[in-house]
Amino acid sequence: MFQQNGTSERNRYFDPQSLEKQPLLSGAEYYEEFKRTFVRILLDTFAEGGKWLSLTGGLDGRLIMAWACRPEKLPCYTFGGSYHDCTDVRIARK
């Protein structure tokens, strides 16, 4: 982190060992925990309002749209070219 007075401090956001020391989950346990966590975070985020979603054609954006409670209320955008639609635009329309 850089301070206004010109000093800097090196720090970590998290310790990787905190992830590595977690108990192993079976495939089914992982899937259930993923769904529970994903939906909780998604609902918390949408509850705040004022959010937009960038539709890039990626799996993350498609997951968010699939789980959105009211996708018609979630403003979305993507970037396309002047001459033809890129893959992002074609996937976003779907």
N, C-alpha and C positions, 0 to 999 in steps of 0.2 A: 504494500500500500504506500502510495506517495502522499505526503502531507504538503500543505501550502507553504510551509517554511523550507521546503526542499529536502527534508529528511525522508527516509524510506524505511519500511519494516517488512521483512519477509515472513510470511505466515502461511498456514494451510487452511483450506476450507473444511477438510475432514481427514480422518486417518483411515487409509485403505484397510488397515487391519480390522476396523470395526465391521466392514463388510465381509472380510475373509473369515471372521470368527463366528459368523452366524451359522445356525444348524442347517444341514443339508435338507432339502425338501425333495419329495418324490415329484414326478411330473404332474400328477393330479393335484398335489398340495401346492405346488408352485402356481399352477393355473388358477386355482381358487384364490390364493393370496393376491395374485396379479389382478384378477377381476375385482376383488374387494377394494384393493388400493386404487386402481384406476378409476373406478366409479366414484369413490369417496373424493378423490382429488378433483375429478371432473365436476361433480356437483358443487363442491366448495367454490371452484373457480367460476362456474356459471352463475352461482348465487350472488356474486359480487356485482355482476352486470358490467356493461361497458366494454365487453370483450369482442374482439374480431379474430377470425381464423384465416390464416394464410393457407390456401389450398395449393399445395405443391405437388400433389399426386403421390406423396409418400404414405407409407403405412400408418404413421402417427396421425396424420390428418384424417385419413379414412376411418381409423378407430374412433377418433373424437366425434366425427360426424355420425358414425353408426350408433354411438352411445349417447349422443346429445338428446336431452329430454324433448326439446322443441327446436330441431335444427332450422326450422323456418324463421326462428327468432335470433339466430346467430349470424350476424353479418359476416360475409366471407369475401375474399378477394384473391386474385392470382394475377400473374404478369404474363402477358402474351406479346407476340411480335406484330408488326404492321402488315406482314405479307401472308403469314399462315399461322395456324394455331400450333403451339408446341405441345408436347405430350402432357405437360402439367395442365394446360387449359382443357385438353380433351378429357383427361381423367377427372378434373374438377367438375366439369359439367355433368358427369355421370353421378 
